[in-house]
Amino acid sequence: MFGLDTVVVAIIGLAALSAGALGYGVLYSRIEGDRKTENRVKRVKAAETDRSKASAARDRLAEANKRRKSVQDSLKTLEEKNKENDRRASPPLKDRLAQAGLGISVKQFYFLSAILGLLVGFLAFVAYGSLYVAAGALIVFGAGMPRWIIGFLRGRRLKAFLTEFPNALDIMVRSIKSGLPLNDAIRMISAEGQEPVRTEFKRIVEAQQMGMNVPEACGRLYSRIPLPEANFFAIVIAIQAQAGGNLSEALGNLSRVLRDRKKMKAKINALSMEAKASAVIIGALPFIVAFLVYLTSPEYIMILFTDSRGHLILGASAIWMSIGVLVMRNMINFDI
């Protein structure tokens, strides 16, 4: 009985296996066709996905090239403007008056210079009674001294701007990180910054109110403050407006660069101070010796001023001293 059951089970198993093999053989072509169809559909979908990805990549590349070209055009325009400004040996008197922070016109400057020159010339004529002395005083105090004062005030104001500008950039960085837009950050500097940065940023705000956009208004800063640092700021704003990006990080990097430049200038000044002191001593030594000789033996040195050969010696000495001073000046002057 047990042997019969085993035979029956084996027969049933073989029959089921045969039926399965027969069904698979009959349905194999259909199953294989469905599988090929499914694989073909997957390949088509993958190809469509690859085409869409390639198209998106091409669009992104075209947009990046477009933005890069726009940034390059903006930088080229700024560079041409800066080269045009640098080609001028000296800015016009109107610009120098504005850069010095003086609220007077060119006509007022000439009028005040003439008044000063005439007044000092008249006092010199009264004191010495010589027209030559009066004319010299008129030229010096009417034409030379006012322009020297303008240059001194201009240099002092540019130096003050360079000292305060990194602090203003740090305030802008913190303002932008806190969520304020760039326009509000500029307005904050124009209202709460230190002079002369506050005045210059106030002019940027006024230019925006007149219809200029932020890059154009910031680009005008270099014409009023002819410093490389102001030009860097205009370039950063122009690039951010054209290409986007993290403005706070860009301004933070600019502030760090400006501080590093200032440290480098201070280090160079410290290292070249010995050479400058030597140049001053060497340049002043002939005058000091001449003065001491005049105090002790005036008749010994007066021949230089009374004899024609002494005049020739003084002229040659002045030329050689001027050449030496210029050479030493170029040796200890470094442009960063």
Secondary structure as UniProt FT lines:
FT   HELIX           2..87
FT   HELIX           93..99
FT   TURN            100..101
FT   HELIX           106..128
FT   HELIX           131..139
FT   HELIX           140..144
FT   HELIX           145..177
FT   TURN            178..179
FT   HELIX           182..192
FT   TURN            195..196
FT   HELIX           197..209
FT   TURN            210..211
FT   HELIX           214..219
FT   HELIX           221..224
FT   HELIX           228..243
FT   HELIX           247..296
FT   HELIX           298..301
FT   HELIX           303..306
FT   HELIX           308..332
//
